[in-house]
Amino acid sequence: MEIDIIAKDKETLVFVEVKTRKNVEYGDPSEFVDSAKQNKIVRAADEYIHATGFEGEIRFDIVSIIHHKTIEIEWIKDAFWGS
């Protein structure tokens, strides 16, 4: 399992999935973080939290990058929540 970025936003632990595409012909990059991918990220986050003993707020973000002639970056905070 992999998580692209683990960071802190003040006291909140943030797990970030980064998706990059050359165009939006098949959809926005963030649309590729489907429920199956979200579940994998949540399981990996659970393992990380257990291993580190972190106690506090967590958040799942997505960074969507489209690079063709220009680069467009969208940071979607609190993009999903694990169940």
C-alpha positions as CSV (number, residue, x, y, z in Angstrom):
1,M,0.0,0.0,0.0
2,E,1.2,3.4,-0.7
3,I,0.3,6.9,0.3
4,D,1.8,9.6,-1.9
5,I,2.2,12.3,0.8
6,I,1.8,12.3,4.6
7,A,1.9,15.8,6.1
8,K,0.6,17.9,8.9
9,D,-1.7,20.9,8.6
10,K,-1.2,22.4,12.1
11,E,-2.3,19.5,14.3
12,T,-4.2,17.5,11.6
13,L,-2.4,14.6,10.0
14,V,-3.1,14.7,6.3
15,F,-2.9,11.8,3.8
16,V,-2.7,13.0,0.3
17,E,-3.3,11.1,-2.9
18,V,-1.8,12.8,-6.0
19,K,-3.3,12.1,-9.4
20,T,-1.7,13.4,-12.7
21,R,-3.1,13.2,-16.2
22,K,-2.1,14.8,-19.5
23,N,-5.7,15.8,-20.3
24,V,-9.2,15.4,-19.0
25,E,-10.4,13.3,-22.0
26,Y,-11.3,10.4,-19.6
27,G,-12.2,12.6,-16.7
28,D,-10.6,14.8,-14.0
29,P,-7.6,13.1,-12.3
30,S,-9.4,13.3,-9.0
31,E,-12.2,11.1,-10.4
32,F,-9.7,8.2,-10.5
33,V,-9.7,8.1,-6.7
34,D,-12.7,5.7,-6.7
35,S,-14.1,4.0,-3.6
36,A,-11.7,1.0,-4.0
37,K,-8.7,3.4,-4.1
38,Q,-10.1,5.3,-1.1
39,N,-10.4,2.1,0.9
40,K,-6.8,1.2,0.1
41,I,-5.6,4.7,1.3
42,V,-7.7,4.4,4.5
43,R,-6.3,1.0,5.3
44,A,-2.7,2.3,4.7
45,A,-3.5,5.3,6.9
46,D,-4.8,3.0,9.6
47,E,-1.5,1.1,9.5
48,Y,0.5,4.3,9.7
49,I,-1.5,5.6,12.6
50,H,-1.2,2.3,14.4
51,A,2.6,2.1,13.8
52,T,3.2,5.7,14.9
53,G,0.7,5.9,17.7
54,F,-0.7,9.1,16.3
55,E,-3.8,10.4,18.2
56,G,-5.6,13.4,16.7
57,E,-7.5,14.6,13.8
58,I,-6.8,13.2,10.3
59,R,-7.9,14.2,6.8
60,F,-7.7,12.8,3.3
61,D,-6.9,15.2,0.5
62,I,-6.5,14.8,-3.3
63,V,-4.1,16.8,-5.4
64,S,-5.2,16.7,-9.0
65,I,-2.7,17.7,-11.6
66,I,-3.3,18.2,-15.4
67,H,-0.2,18.9,-17.4
68,H,-0.4,19.4,-21.1
69,K,0.7,22.8,-22.4
70,T,0.2,24.4,-19.0
71,I,0.0,22.8,-15.5
72,E,-3.2,23.0,-13.6
73,I,-3.2,22.0,-9.9
74,E,-6.2,21.6,-7.7
75,W,-5.9,20.7,-4.0
76,I,-9.1,19.1,-2.8
77,K,-9.1,19.2,1.0
78,D,-11.2,16.7,2.9
79,A,-11.9,14.9,-0.4
80,F,-13.3,11.8,1.3
81,W,-13.6,10.0,4.6
82,G,-13.0,6.4,5.4
83,S,-15.7,4.3,6.9
